[in-house]
Amino acid sequence: MASAIWKLKAGVNMDETTASEVAKIACALKSLSVYTSMVCEEENAETQQLKQIVDDGLEAMGKIFEW
């Protein structure tokens, strides 16, 4: 298991070291998501593009971990 807060989804096979590193990326993406949400109050094209990138990353992590 990657850590106490991350649980791999059924069928996802990953060694503990790799899962721990991927969990760090997932945590960073979650933090970036919160930041992006706050910045999105100033709607513009760059902000929307950043939000889409973050959302895509979170979607990918959602395929690996149960949140």
Residue, then its C-alpha position, 0 to 999 in steps of 0.5 A: m500500500a502506498s500510504a495510509i491515505w491511498k488505497l490501490k483500486a482492485g486489479v491495480n498491481m504496483d509494488e509499494t515503492t512505485a505506488s508511494e511515488v505515484a501517490k506523491i504525484a497524486c497528492a501534488l495534483k490534488s493540491l494543484s487542483v485546489y489552487t486551480s479552482m481558486v485561480c479559475e475565479e479569474e476566467n481566462a483561456e490560460t486558466q481553463q487550459l491549466k484546469q483541463i490539464v489538472d482535471d486530466g491528471l486527476e482522472a488518470m489518478g482516479k483510475i489507479f487509486e480509490w479516493 
